[in-house]
Amino acid sequence: MLQEKAFGSVYIITEKSPQSQLFVDYLHKHTGCSVSAFPPQAALPTSSPEKLLILIDSDHISADALPEWQGKLPETLSTASLAAFNIRDMDHALEALSCVQLKGVFYRNESLDVICKGIHSLLDGDLWMSRDLMARLILFYRKYQSNAFRPACGLTNREMEIISLLSSGSSNQQIADKLFVSEHTVKSHLYNIFRKINVHNRIQALNWIHQNLGPILPNIETSRSLKRHH
């Protein structure tokens, strides 16, 4: 149903094609949002609308490429909600969630009506995921909380905190702000972490985290509210 005024803005990250343009036009008509499509390699606008959802096409950005792509976002877009669509199945969803902090997941077989409802909820600050996926996330979260600061490969508690923030897609400056330390201190910790786990960059570190610690996922229980479907 068309809204009387623009509800918010949606940036769709996908390769441009007649099909993607039809998707853009449909979402604009049925959500009332301003909807724009950008290729994955394109630079996004540096000015951020008040309400912005970045919707990532998983057919064009793989899960392991998400952290590098997010790292290139303008700082002004760092608070925008991220969601992914064309997700194949739950394993694919969990893989994506272990790489970046997604607020929404839309499976490949999702109806356009459900996607429109999810967009409105995400722009309102809610999460949007299936019941089955939410159940899996809660189990992962509780397991992680119970082992949150268990030393791994000689990592200190502070280094485990930094790994947790790194896995959620935080930049060095964002990690510094959250831990009330300088960016230089964060870089020193990352150097020590990389040395201890024998990796050379963030992408390798994220792969190590995924393989050795499992998905370290956002604190879903403190989200303001949660929309469930299916």
Buried (B, 14 or more C-beta within 10 A) or exposed (E): EEEEEEBBBBBBBBBEEEEBEEBBEBBBEBBBBBBEBBEEEEEBBEEBBEBBBBBBBBEBBEBBEBBBBBEEBEEEBBEBBBBBBBBEEBEBBBBBBBBBBBBBBBBEEBEEEBBBBBBBBBBBEBBBBBEEBBEBBEEBBEEBEEEEBEEBEEBBEBBBBBBBBBBBBBBBEBBBEBBEBEBEBBEEBBEBBBEBBEBEEBBEBBBBBBEEBBBBBBEBEEEEEEBBEE
